[in-house]
Amino acid sequence: RGKIGRSPEAELVERYLKRIAWPIKLTELSGKASTPPPPSNSVTVLHDEKGKALSSMELAKTLEQWRDRGVREARFVIGAADGHSLEERASADLLISFGPATWPHLLVRAMLAEQLFRATSILANHPYHREG
């Protein structure tokens, strides 16, 4: 939710999204717009302060499990300033968090783009992700 506009953060997001080999689509919603209904055979992931902090490897394994189950689309939703509604949380397939700190929306978007690139790199055995 929210518009990123033209900014250094937007450039960083775009840089990571271009590197992801999987099909990807970025949709910006206004703060008050409702999230479009998910298509069939999809999962919805909300970024939420009450979510689980996943390691990069855990995110990669989660994406791998969904892919292997035939999930066609994983939707990652970053909430507006007031977060997600109780209904949105209840209907999500997964709640994730980047830790207990509050992060600006623009940084969360960049961090998510990087983590998606890292997770898909892990699954492709690309050297971008090095455990150590």
Summary of the structure (lengths in Angstrom):
residues: 132
radius of gyration: 14.4
end to end distance: 34.5
largest distance: 42.3
contacts: 320
relative contact order: 0.24
helix: 38%
strand: 17%
